[in-house]
Amino acid sequence: AVPEVGRGWLEKHPALAARGLVESAAGRGKTADAAREFLESLRRSGHAAVVDEALASADSRAAKVATAHAEGESAPAPTLGEAAPEWLTAPVEPPGRPNWLPPGELPAITVSGRALTPAQEEAVLSALQRSTLREPEPLVRHLKQHADPHSLEAFAWRLCTLWQQRGRKAKEAWALEAVGLLGGDDCALKLGPLAKEWREKLLHRPAALAVDCLAAIGTDAALGQLRNFTLIPRDWSLKETAAAHLKAAARQRGITEDELEDRLVPDCGLAPDGSRVFDFG
């Protein structure tokens, strides 16, 4: 409840929020990440001038860092409009945008260098709410195949972050499942530690769902995060779940579990023969 009240105050006072958060955005860690995300959300919601004014009045280091994270928002990609592919033109079906997710909060998904329109974003949110990890809606499958992967990762992770900040309600857990449906390596490397943190806090349901999302992502990086759960020297229920997902992944790839294990061992940038060339000029 406290984070929701705090964010509500920031949203009602964008000028004060921007001036206060620019300095925090120059740091590192979760606080700095949250400050940068909020500044970006202010830009998307029509307060770009407020953010620019705060940047102009901040010290040079803070302004430089915050500006670097906001540059992508200052020059948005052209929208698809009439150039949208046929799979994006289907009418929006219920349930639509949830109350906790006002317009302008999410980074744009891009297809062939063009951003989805607000109406198309509504369709994506609706499709995500009707999808499951095992049975995604056709629109979700098309996005995974055709949309820019980096924009999908940013969209999915921001959606998940907002879900966490605004109550982490079980009935809205589709926002977490979106990471499994649209995410890739970047999301997997964030989701693994988050699932572990939830489990340590005895938040069993979101932790278990996060492990399922890692399996749905299915890349080597995601499976590597699952492998981490099997190595925990404690009797966690998630160990068995992670092990089962790895076994299924090996079967799907047509390899043995030992062969999959070998593939998931980090290579630290080494060549297949274990060597690496360093060029010092």
Secondary structure as UniProt FT lines:
FT   HELIX           2..12
FT   HELIX           14..25
FT   HELIX           30..44
FT   TURN            45..46
FT   HELIX           48..57
FT   HELIX           60..74
FT   HELIX           81..83
FT   HELIX           86..88
FT   TURN            94..95
FT   TURN            99..100
FT   TURN            103..104
FT   STRAND          110..111
FT   TURN            112..113
FT   STRAND          114..115
FT   HELIX           118..130
FT   HELIX           138..146
FT   HELIX           149..165
FT   TURN            166..167
FT   HELIX           170..172
FT   HELIX           174..182
FT   HELIX           185..200
FT   TURN            201..202
FT   HELIX           204..217
FT   HELIX           220..230
FT   HELIX           237..253
FT   HELIX           257..264
FT   TURN            268..269
FT   TURN            272..273
//
